[in-house]
Amino acid sequence: MSVATRKILIVDDDVKLLSAFRRTLGRKYDLTLAEGGEEAIKTLQDQGPFALIISDQQMPKMDGTAFLATAAKHHPDTVRMMLTGNADQATAARAVNEGKIFRFFSKPCKPEELLSGIEAGLKQYQLQVAERELLEHTLAGSVKLLTDVLSLVDPDSMKRTRRMRDWGRRLAKVMKITHAWELDIAIMLHALGDITAPPEVRAKARAGKTLSDDEQEILSESPEIARNLIVNIPRLKGVAEAVFYHRKGYDGTGFPPAPVSGTDIPLLARALKVIIDLDHICEDHEPTESRFDRLEAKDGQYDPTILVQARTAILGGDDVADRIGLVSSPLSWLRPGDRLAQEIRDEQGRLILSAGFELSEAVLAKLWSLKKIRKLPDVVPVYRENFGNQAQSA
């Protein structure tokens, strides 16, 4: 078991008891102590998540059940235990229902009993994390396959998805979103409803041309169409709601017309709106302070906190650029994950894939099939990860 999965937070208002915990458990586990529920909340924000939390029940200002309920909301994978001298039936029922605890300990607690419970809790944490990661990776793979199919139908609408996903991952990290994968999938599927619109309508909308009332009505229905498709996929209810509300302004304007505004709009939808609108403003350019200023000038459209977080996360960058190099690759040597540095067209000038498109196994299979019947470029410049900053040749 790694050190990361042995992080334990113990919460109690008794300073002497906390010191005793440090003496008995500090050498065996990665231990953090918090004096009372309010201090523990701040500790969770600054140092979380933890594999295991053990909290006293009888504490001033915030009792153990209230604290554990808050911890469960923000860190659902964390295993929660209660240490109490007041284990009456009402306390137990409230702790189970609200705090979602894994185990009770009664004061005074024998050391061997506590150690046994801690080890059981840490094993439970490992099982929960492993199950979640398996489900998320399986789900993400299924969604990726779906978006690959969509990209074959309409490559222009999908070409900027990769950079939006990069932005979304950075933003989720700054926002400390517990299930960041939901925002990632919402970005991948937000345009799903647009596929039902005629190609000429999508082309007019992308070109910024004036749409007729009928054309506007067709596109205005796309978030609801996407929501109705996505909600049928297990565990994607949150993603479906984010896609449904991503055109809703923070002030309540926009689609859907329901009277919902502010923080009543799903958090993922508020984040998704910032990312999609930033991509629209940037077009094929990189985000800058001035482009964020243009978003900020749209008074009332965005959650102000998320807009500040997005500016910090996206303009702050990360170390991904240090691991990507420009590669001139023969078509037959392209691999999944490569990102096109320029568009691919056949000898008649027909667009096959747009610049910025991230290649997948399905798309590569299409390219290799097309190469048998059309003349395509022999060498394709791509951005490839893990090649450093210097340009390399395949």
Secondary structure, DSSP 8 states (H G I E B T S, - for coil): --GGGGEEEEE-S-HHHHHHHHHHHTTTSEEEEESSHHHHHHHHHHH---SEEEEES--SSS-HHHHHHHHHHH-TTSEEEEEES---HHHHHHIIIII--SEEEESS--HHHHHHHHHHHHHHHHHHHHHHHHHHHHHHHHHHHHHHHHHHH-HHHHTTHHHHHHHHHHHHHHHT-TTHHHHHHHHHHTTGGGGGS-HHHHHHHHTT----HHHHHHHHTHHHHHHHHHTTSTT-HHHHHHHHHTTB-TTS-BSS-SS--GGGS-HHHHHHHHHHHHHHHHTTS---HHHHHHHHTSTTSS-HHHHHHHHHHHHH--SGGGGEEEEEEEGGG--TT-EESS-EE-TT--EEE-TT-B--HHHHHHHHHHHHHS---SEEEEEEETS-SS-EE-
